[in-house]
């Protein structure tokens, strides 16, 4: 067994813990700023690329319509067919919803709604991350 009486405990300098905590808080703020800057830069770059792609696609369509006016008739026919099938799809979904709600009573619909709400809350928790309540975010 060692003789521990000759060892002295060192105490940190006054304000050491507050300086360390301030440094940690500043580091976390810098990390958050860095993540926000990188995220917004990626968002701006992606929006610019999408804008360029859409502008190129739109200019190609305009050039094709100017050079071949009969393409307008074909485009109108295609849009009419697309509108017809979209309407049929919406009618199918509406019919399916009507049949399901006619077969399910109110308590089952309530339980389904609560389930959807719970899954939404879980999804929001996963996307946002853990909830942090600290004294720095409440007071200032």
Secondary structure, 3 states (H helix, E strand, C coil): CCCHHHCCCCCCCCCHHHHHHHHHHHHHHHHHHHHHHHHHHHHHHHHHHHHHHHHHHHHHHHHHHHHCCHHHHHHHHHHHHHHHHHHHHHHHHHHHHHHHHHHCCHHHHHHHHHHHHHHHHHHHHHHHCCCCCCHHHHHC
